[in-house]
Amino acid sequence: MTRQILLILFTFLIGKISIFGGVFQNNNSSPLIDRDKKEGVQEKLSVNFTQKIYEEAEMLKFLQPDSAISLYQYAISESIKSKDSVFWVKSLTSLSYLYAHNGNFGHAYDGYWNALSLANQLEDDLLRVHIYNGLGWLYSFYERNKLSNEYFDQAISICKNNESIDQYILVDNYYAKATIARKSGDIEQARAYLDTCILQKNSIIEATEERNDNSFIEAEYGYLLYEDEEYDKALDRLLPLDEFFTRYQHSYLVIFHYFIGNIYQKKNQLQKSEQFYHSALEAGMRHKSHSDLLPIINNELSKVKLKMGKTKEAYQYLLKSKELNERQYGSRSNNNKKFLEIKDQYRKEQEYQKELQQKRELERLTQESKINYLRNIIFYITISALVLVVFFVYRNLRNKYKADKKFFIEKQKMEEEKIKEVLEIKNKELTASVLQIIQHEETLAEIKKELTELKKEPDANQINKLSKKINLNTNNNWKEFEARFVEVNGNFYKELHKQFPKLTQGDQKICALIKLNFDSKGMAKLLGISTESVHTTRYRLRKKLGLSRQDNLEEFISNIG
C-alpha cells in the first residue's frame, strides 16, 4: 500500500514539475497571455499525466494488482476531469479486465458495460473490440459459452471490417474461441480455430516481417493433446515452452502449469504433478490472475496429496478450494450463474426502458414531423394557390389588355380608313372643283377674248367693266378652291410656311396643285399661264425648296403636312 501511494505521488509530482517548469520558463513573457492557449497547455499536460498513470497501471497489473487497480481508478478520475473520453474507456476496460482476473466479476461486469456505452457514443471500433473480448472472457468464466462466443464474434466482425485495427487482435479473438471450444469439449472445432490463428499470424508476418511467436497457440495445441489423452505428445509440445512462460509470461503459469500438473497426474507421476500444481498456485497468488482456476487447482492438488498419502495436506487443500469458491461466490455455481442472469435481466430491462423512452421520443418526433409535413403541405398548397390566382388574374388582365389594345388598334385603323375615305372623297370633290374652275377659266377666257374683239364697238366702257367682273370671278373661284383645299389638307400650308417661310402665294398655289397631282398642262390652264411659265415656276420652286435634280418634287411635297 505504501508503494502504491508513493507511485501516485511520484507520478503526480512529475506532472506538477512539468507544469511549473513551463511557468518558470515563461515568466519573462507578456502578462497578457491568451487564456485559450493556457487552457490548451493545461489540457495537454493533464492528458500526458493521465497517460503516465495508465501506463504505470499496465506495468503493475500482474505484479501488484491492488496498486494497479488504484492507478486505474485515478486515471479514470483524471480522464473525466480532462474530458478525455478515450482514456476514460481504456482505463475502465483495463480495470474491468483486472477485476475479472481477480475474481471480482460483479465489478468487471458493470465496468465493461459502462465502457461499452461510452465506446458506442464515441463510435470507436478499437475500444469496442477490446470490450467485446473482455465480455467474452467474463461470460466464459460462468460457462455461458453461447453468449461468450457471440461477443468474440462481434469483436472478430469489427476487426475484419476495419483494416486500421491491428490484426493481432483478430488472432487473440480466434484464440479465445479456440479456448472456449476446448472447454466445451469440441476439440476439432478448437483445433480449427487454432489453425486459423496460425494462418492469420503467418499472413501478418509476411506483410510486416515480424518475428513469429506462437507460444500461446502451441500451448493450446498441447492442451488439446491432453484432452485427446495423448499425454506424452502433450508433454513433448508443452515442456519446451516452459522457459518462455517462466521468464516472460509468469502470470500465465497458472494455466500452463495446471495443465502440465494434470498430465503428470494422469501419468501417475505424482511428485511432478504436485510440483507443477504448487507452481501454478504460487503464480496465481503472486499475480492475482486467473482466479477462477485457483479453486480447481487446489482441488486437484488435494487429490494428488491424497494419492501420495498426505492426508492432512490433502484435507487442507480441499478446504482451501472450498474457501476460494465461497470467496468468489462459486464462479461456476448455479447461484452465481443466477446472479449473472439477474444482472443481465436488470441490464436488459434498463436497455428496454431506454429503448422504450427512445421509441416514445421517436414517436413524438415522428408526430411533430408529420405535423410539420402537413403544415408544409398546407403552406405550399396555399402558396401554389396564390401563385395560380395571381397567374390567372395576370393572364386575364394581360388578355384583356391585348383585347383592348387590339380593339383600339382596329378602331384606330377603322377611323384612319374612314378618314382616308373621307379624305379621298374630299380630294375627289376638290379635284372636281378644280376641274370646274378650269372649265370656268376656259369659258371665261373665251368670253374675255370675244369681249376684247368687241372693244371696237361703241360701248367700250361696258365691255371693260364686264372684263373686270370676269377677272374677279376668277379670283373668287381660286379662293373657293383654296378654302376647300385647306379644309381637306389643314396642316399643309402651316407646315409649308413653317419650313419655307420665304415662299410667295404663287409658290404656295403651285405646291398645292402639285400636292393634288396636277401636271404642268393642268396648272397652266388653271393659272391662266403658258406651260413654259409653269416649268419655269417649278424650276424656281425647286431652288427655293433646296432640292437637287435627283430629288422628286412631287414626292417631297406629298410628305409635307
NORGIWO-V716888 format. One record per pair of residues at least 12 apart in sequence whose C-alpha atoms are under 10 Angstrom apart, sorted by the first residue. I is the first residue (numbers start at 0). J is the second residue. If there is no record, write none. Layout:
BEGIN
I_J / I_J
END
This chain:
BEGIN
0_63 / 0_65 / 0_66 / 0_69 / 1_66 / 2_63 / 2_66 / 3_59 / 3_63 / 3_65 / 3_66 / 3_67 / 3_68 / 3_69 / 3_70 / 4_66 / 4_69 / 4_70 / 6_52 / 6_55 / 6_56 / 6_66 / 6_70 / 7_52 / 7_55 / 7_66 / 7_69 / 7_70 / 7_73 / 10_48 / 10_49 / 10_51 / 10_52 / 10_55 / 11_48 / 11_49 / 11_51 / 11_52 / 12_48 / 13_48 / 13_51 / 14_44 / 14_45 / 14_47 / 14_48 / 14_49 / 14_51 / 15_44 / 15_45 / 15_48 / 17_44 / 17_48 / 18_40 / 18_41 / 18_44 / 18_45 / 21_40 / 41_81 / 42_80 / 42_81 / 42_82 / 42_83 / 43_81 / 44_81 / 45_77 / 45_78 / 45_80 / 45_81 / 45_82 / 45_83 / 46_74 / 46_77 / 46_78 / 46_80 / 46_81 / 46_82 / 46_83 / 46_86 / 48_74 / 48_77 / 48_78 / 49_70 / 49_71 / 49_73 / 49_74 / 49_75 / 49_76 / 49_77 / 49_78 / 49_81 / 49_83 / 49_86 / 49_87 / 49_90 / 50_74 / 50_77 / 50_78 / 50_86 / 50_90 / 51_70 / 51_74 / 52_67 / 52_69 / 52_70 / 52_71 / 52_72 / 52_73 / 52_74 / 52_75 / 52_77 / 52_90 / 53_67 / 53_70 / 53_71 / 53_72 / 53_73 / 53_74 / 53_75 / 53_86 / 53_87 / 53_89 / 53_90 / 53_93 / 54_67 / 54_70 / 54_71 / 54_74 / 54_90 / 55_67 / 55_70 / 55_71 / 56_68 / 56_69 / 56_70 / 56_71 / 56_72 / 56_73 / 56_74 / 56_90 / 56_93 / 56_94 / 57_70 / 57_71 / 57_90 / 57_93 / 57_94 / 57_97 / 59_286 / 60_93 / 60_94 / 60_96 / 60_97 / 60_286 / 60_287 / 60_288 / 61_97 / 61_100 / 61_248 / 61_249 / 61_250 / 61_251 / 61_282 / 61_283 / 61_285 / 61_286 / 61_287 / 61_288 / 62_249 / 62_250 / 62_285 / 62_286 / 62_287 / 62_288 / 63_285 / 63_286 / 63_287 / 64_94 / 64_97 / 64_98 / 64_100 / 64_101 / 64_285 / 64_286 / 64_287 / 64_288 / 65_97 / 65_101 / 65_286 / 65_287 / 67_93 / 67_94 / 67_97 / 68_90 / 68_93 / 68_94 / 68_95 / 68_97 / 68_98 / 69_94 / 70_90 / 70_94 / 71_87 / 71_89 / 71_90 / 71_91 / 71_92 / 71_93 / 71_94 / 71_95 / 71_97 / 72_87 / 72_90 / 72_91 / 72_94 / 73_90 / 74_86 / 74_87 / 74_89 / 74_90 / 74_91 / 75_87 / 75_88 / 75_89 / 75_90 / 75_91 / 75_94 / 76_90 / 78_90 / 84_114 / 84_117 / 84_118 / 84_120 / 84_121 / 85_114 / 85_117 / 85_118 / 85_121 / 85_123 / 85_126 / 86_126 / 87_114 / 87_117 / 87_118 / 88_110 / 88_111 / 88_113 / 88_114 / 88_115 / 88_116 / 88_117 / 88_118 / 88_121 / 88_126 / 88_127 / 88_130 / 89_114 / 89_118 / 89_125 / 89_126 / 89_129 / 89_130 / 90_110 / 90_114 / 91_107 / 91_109 / 91_110 / 91_111 / 91_112 / 91_113 / 91_114 / 91_115 / 91_130 / 92_107 / 92_110 / 92_111 / 92_112 / 92_113 / 92_114 / 92_115 / 92_126 / 92_127 / 92_129 / 92_130 / 92_133 / 92_134 / 93_107 / 93_110 / 93_111 / 93_114 / 93_129 / 93_130 / 93_133 / 94_106 / 94_107 / 94_110 / 94_111 / 95_107 / 95_108 / 95_109 / 95_110 / 95_111 / 95_112 / 95_114 / 95_130 / 95_133 / 95_134 / 95_137 / 96_108 / 96_110 / 96_111 / 96_129 / 96_130 / 96_132 / 96_133 / 96_134 / 96_136 / 96_137 / 97_287 / 97_288 / 97_289 / 98_110 / 98_137 / 98_287 / 98_288 / 98_290 / 99_133 / 99_134 / 99_136 / 99_137 / 99_140 / 99_288 / 99_289 / 99_290 / 99_291 / 100_136 / 100_137 / 100_140 / 100_283 / 100_286 / 100_287 / 100_288 / 100_289 / 100_290 / 100_291 / 100_292 / 101_283 / 101_284 / 101_286 / 101_287 / 101_288 / 101_289 / 101_290 / 101_291 / 101_327 / 102_137 / 102_140 / 102_287 / 102_288 / 102_289 / 102_290 / 102_291 / 102_292 / 102_323 / 102_326 / 102_327 / 102_328 / 102_329 / 102_330 / 103_290 / 103_326 / 103_327 / 103_328 / 103_330 / 104_137 / 104_138 / 104_140 / 104_141 / 104_327 / 104_328 / 104_330 / 104_335 / 104_339 / 105_137 / 105_338 / 105_339 / 105_342 / 107_133 / 107_134 / 107_137 / 108_133 / 108_134 / 108_137 / 108_138 / 108_339 / 108_342 / 108_343 / 109_342 / 109_346 / 110_130 / 111_127 / 111_129 / 111_130 / 111_131 / 111_132 / 111_133 / 111_134 / 111_137 / 112_130 / 112_131 / 112_134 / 112_346 / 113_130 / 114_126 / 114_127 / 114_130 / 115_127 / 115_128 / 115_129 / 115_130 / 115_131 / 115_134 / 118_130 / 124_154 / 124_157 / 124_158 / 124_160 / 124_161 / 124_163 / 124_164 / 125_154 / 125_157 / 125_158 / 125_161 / 125_163 / 125_164 / 125_165 / 125_168 / 126_154 / 127_153 / 127_154 / 127_157 / 128_150 / 128_151 / 128_152 / 128_153 / 128_154 / 128_155 / 128_156 / 128_157 / 128_158 / 128_164 / 128_168 / 128_169 / 128_172 / 129_151 / 129_154 / 129_168 / 129_172 / 130_150 / 130_151 / 130_154 / 131_147 / 131_148 / 131_149 / 131_150 / 131_151 / 131_152 / 131_153 / 131_154 / 131_155 / 131_172 / 132_147 / 132_148 / 132_149 / 132_150 / 132_151 / 132_152 / 132_153 / 132_154 / 132_155 / 132_168 / 132_171 / 132_172 / 132_175 / 133_147 / 133_150 / 133_151 / 133_154 / 134_146 / 134_147 / 134_148 / 134_149 / 134_150 / 134_151 / 135_147 / 135_148 / 135_149 / 135_150 / 135_151 / 135_152 / 135_153 / 135_154 / 135_172 / 135_175 / 135_176 / 135_179 / 136_148 / 136_150 / 136_151 / 136_172 / 136_175 / 136_176 / 136_178 / 136_179 / 138_150 / 138_336 / 138_339 / 139_175 / 139_178 / 139_179 / 139_182 / 139_331 / 140_179 / 140_289 / 140_290 / 140_291 / 140_292 / 140_330 / 140_331 / 140_336 / 141_291 / 141_329 / 141_330 / 141_331 / 141_332 / 141_333 / 141_335 / 141_336 / 141_337 / 141_339 / 142_179 / 142_182 / 142_183 / 142_330 / 142_331 / 142_332 / 142_336 / 143_179 / 143_331 / 143_336 / 143_339 / 143_340 / 144_176 / 144_179 / 144_180 / 144_182 / 144_183 / 145_179 / 147_175 / 147_176 / 147_179 / 148_172 / 148_173 / 148_175 / 148_176 / 148_177 / 148_179 / 148_180 / 149_176 / 150_172 / 151_169 / 151_171 / 151_172 / 151_173 / 151_174 / 151_175 / 151_176 / 152_169 / 152_172 / 152_173 / 152_176 / 153_172 / 154_168 / 154_169 / 154_171 / 154_172 / 154_173 / 155_168 / 155_169 / 155_170 / 155_171 / 155_172 / 155_173 / 156_169 / 157_169 / 158_170 / 158_172 / 165_203 / 166_199 / 166_200 / 166_202 / 166_203 / 167_196 / 167_199 / 167_200 / 167_203 / 169_196 / 169_199 / 169_200 / 170_192 / 170_193 / 170_195 / 170_196 / 170_197 / 170_198 / 170_199 / 170_200 / 170_203 / 170_216 / 171_196 / 171_215 / 171_216 / 172_192 / 172_196 / 173_189 / 173_191 / 173_192 / 173_193 / 173_194 / 173_195 / 173_196 / 173_197 / 173_199 / 174_189 / 174_190 / 174_192 / 174_193 / 174_194 / 174_195 / 174_196 / 174_197 / 174_215 / 174_216 / 174_219 / 175_189 / 175_192 / 175_193 / 176_188 / 176_189 / 176_191 / 176_192 / 176_193 / 177_189 / 177_190 / 177_191 / 177_192 / 177_193 / 177_194 / 177_195 / 177_196 / 177_216 / 177_219 / 177_220 / 177_223 / 178_190 / 178_192 / 178_193 / 178_216 / 178_219 / 178_222 / 178_223 / 180_192 / 181_219 / 181_220 / 181_222 / 181_223 / 181_226 / 182_223 / 182_226 / 184_223 / 184_226 / 185_223 / 185_226 / 186_220 / 186_222 / 186_223 / 186_224 / 186_226 / 186_227 / 187_223 / 189_219 / 189_220 / 189_223 / 190_216 / 190_219 / 190_220 / 190_223 / 192_216 / 193_216 / 193_217 / 193_219 / 193_220 / 194_216 / 194_220 / 196_213 / 196_216 / 197_211 / 197_213 / 197_216 / 197_217 / 200_212 / 200_213 / 213_240 / 214_237 / 214_239 / 214_240 / 214_241 / 214_243 / 214_244 / 215_237 / 215_240 / 215_244 / 215_248 / 215_251 / 215_255 / 217_236 / 217_237 / 217_240 / 218_233 / 218_234 / 218_236 / 218_237 / 218_238 / 218_239 / 218_240 / 218_241 / 218_254 / 218_255 / 218_258 / 219_233 / 219_236 / 219_237 / 219_255 / 219_258 / 220_233 / 220_236 / 220_237 / 221_233 / 221_234 / 221_235 / 221_236 / 221_237 / 221_238 / 221_255 / 221_258 / 221_259 / 222_234 / 222_236 / 222_237 / 222_255 / 222_258 / 222_259 / 222_261 / 222_262 / 224_236 / 224_237 / 224_262 / 225_258 / 225_259 / 225_261 / 225_262 / 225_265 / 226_262 / 228_262 / 228_265 / 229_262 / 230_259 / 230_261 / 230_262 / 230_263 / 230_265 / 230_266 / 231_262 / 231_263 / 231_266 / 233_258 / 233_259 / 233_262 / 234_258 / 234_259 / 234_262 / 234_263 / 237_255 / 237_256 / 237_258 / 237_259 / 238_255 / 238_256 / 238_259 / 240_255 / 241_255 / 241_256 / 241_259 / 244_256 / 245_282 / 249_279 / 249_282 / 249_283 / 249_285 / 249_286 / 250_279 / 250_281 / 250_282 / 250_283 / 250_284 / 250_285 / 250_286 / 250_287 / 250_288 / 250_289 / 251_279 / 251_282 / 251_283 / 251_286 / 251_288 / 251_289 / 252_275 / 252_276 / 252_278 / 252_279 / 252_280 / 252_281 / 252_282 / 252_283 / 252_288 / 252_289 / 253_275 / 253_276 / 253_277 / 253_278 / 253_279 / 253_280 / 253_281 / 253_282 / 253_283 / 253_284 / 253_286 / 253_287 / 253_288 / 253_289 / 253_290 / 253_292 / 253_293 / 253_296 / 254_276 / 254_279 / 254_280 / 254_282 / 254_283 / 254_288 / 254_289 / 254_292 / 254_293 / 254_296 / 255_275 / 255_276 / 255_278 / 255_279 / 256_272 / 256_274 / 256_275 / 256_276 / 256_277 / 256_278 / 256_279 / 256_280 / 256_282 / 256_296 / 257_272 / 257_273 / 257_275 / 257_276 / 257_277 / 257_278 / 257_279 / 257_280 / 257_292 / 257_293 / 257_295 / 257_296 / 257_299 / 257_300 / 258_272 / 258_275 / 258_276 / 258_279 / 258_296 / 259_271 / 259_272 / 259_274 / 259_275 / 259_276 / 259_279 / 260_272 / 260_273 / 260_274 / 260_275 / 260_276 / 260_277 / 260_278 / 260_279 / 260_296 / 260_299 / 260_300 / 260_303 / 261_273 / 261_275 / 261_276 / 261_296 / 261_299 / 261_300 / 261_303 / 263_275 / 264_276 / 264_299 / 264_300 / 264_302 / 264_303 / 264_306 / 267_303 / 267_306 / 268_303 / 269_300 / 269_302 / 269_303 / 269_304 / 269_306 / 269_307 / 270_303 / 270_304 / 270_307 / 272_299 / 272_300 / 272_303 / 272_304 / 273_299 / 273_300 / 273_301 / 273_302 / 273_303 / 273_304 / 273_307 / 274_300 / 275_300 / 276_293 / 276_296 / 276_297 / 276_299 / 276_300 / 276_301 / 276_303 / 277_296 / 277_297 / 277_300 / 279_292 / 279_293 / 279_296 / 279_297 / 280_292 / 280_293 / 280_294 / 280_296 / 280_297 / 280_300 / 281_293 / 283_296 / 290_323 / 290_324 / 290_327 / 290_330 / 291_323 / 291_324 / 291_327 / 291_329 / 291_330 / 291_331 / 292_320 / 292_323 / 292_330 / 293_319 / 293_320 / 293_323 / 293_324 / 294_316 / 294_317 / 294_318 / 294_319 / 294_320 / 294_321 / 294_322 / 294_323 / 294_324 / 294_325 / 294_327 / 294_329 / 294_330 / 295_317 / 295_320 / 295_321 / 295_323 / 295_324 / 296_316 / 296_317 / 296_320 / 297_313 / 297_315 / 297_316 / 297_317 / 297_318 / 297_319 / 297_320 / 297_321 / 297_323 / 298_313 / 298_314 / 298_315 / 298_316 / 298_317 / 298_318 / 298_319 / 298_320 / 298_321 / 299_313 / 299_316 / 299_317 / 299_320 / 300_312 / 300_313 / 300_316 / 300_317 / 300_320 / 301_313 / 301_314 / 301_315 / 301_316 / 301_317 / 301_318 / 301_319 / 301_320 / 302_314 / 302_316 / 302_317 / 304_316 / 421_487 / 422_486 / 422_487 / 422_488 / 423_487 / 424_487 / 425_483 / 425_484 / 425_486 / 425_487 / 425_488 / 426_483 / 426_484 / 426_487 / 426_488 / 426_515 / 427_515 / 428_483 / 428_484 / 428_487 / 429_479 / 429_480 / 429_481 / 429_482 / 429_483 / 429_484 / 429_486 / 429_487 / 429_515 / 430_480 / 430_484 / 430_512 / 430_515 / 430_516 / 430_517 / 432_476 / 432_477 / 432_479 / 432_480 / 432_483 / 432_484 / 433_476 / 433_477 / 433_479 / 433_480 / 433_481 / 433_483 / 433_484 / 433_512 / 433_515 / 433_517 / 433_521 / 433_525 / 434_521 / 434_524 / 434_525 / 435_476 / 435_480 / 435_525 / 436_473 / 436_475 / 436_476 / 436_477 / 436_479 / 436_480 / 436_524 / 436_525 / 437_473 / 437_476 / 437_477 / 437_521 / 437_522 / 437_523 / 437_524 / 437_525 / 437_526 / 437_527 / 438_524 / 438_525 / 439_469 / 439_472 / 439_473 / 439_476 / 439_525 / 440_469 / 440_470 / 440_472 / 440_473 / 440_476 / 440_524 / 440_525 / 440_526 / 440_527 / 441_524 / 441_525 / 441_527 / 443_466 / 443_469 / 443_470 / 443_472 / 443_473 / 444_466 / 444_469 / 444_470 / 444_473 / 444_527 / 446_465 / 446_466 / 446_469 / 447_462 / 447_463 / 447_465 / 447_466 / 447_467 / 447_469 / 447_470 / 448_466 / 450_462 / 450_463 / 450_465 / 450_466 / 451_463 / 451_466 / 473_525 / 473_526 / 473_527 / 477_508 / 477_525 / 477_526 / 481_508 / 481_511 / 484_511 / 484_512 / 484_514 / 484_515 / 485_511 / 488_511 / 488_514 / 488_559 / 488_560 / 489_560 / 490_559 / 490_560 / 491_507 / 491_510 / 491_511 / 491_514 / 491_556 / 491_557 / 491_558 / 491_559 / 491_560 / 492_507 / 492_508 / 492_510 / 492_511 / 492_559 / 492_560 / 493_559 / 493_560 / 494_559 / 494_560 / 495_507 / 495_510 / 495_511 / 495_544 / 495_556 / 495_559 / 495_560 / 498_544 / 498_559 / 499_543 / 499_544 / 499_545 / 501_543 / 501_544 / 502_540 / 502_543 / 502_544 / 503_540 / 505_526 / 505_536 / 505_540 / 506_536 / 506_537 / 506_539 / 506_540 / 506_543 / 507_540 / 508_522 / 508_526 / 509_522 / 509_526 / 509_533 / 509_536 / 509_537 / 509_540 / 510_537 / 510_540 / 510_552 / 510_553 / 510_556 / 510_557 / 510_559 / 511_556 / 511_557 / 512_525 / 512_553 / 513_537 / 513_552 / 513_553 / 513_554 / 513_555 / 513_556 / 513_557 / 514_552 / 514_553 / 514_554 / 514_555 / 514_556 / 514_557 / 514_558 / 514_559 / 515_553 / 515_556 / 515_557 / 516_553 / 516_554 / 516_557 / 517_553 / 518_530 / 518_533 / 518_553 / 519_531 / 519_532 / 519_533 / 519_534 / 519_537 / 520_533 / 520_534 / 521_533 / 522_534 / 537_552 / 538_552 / 540_552 / 544_556
END
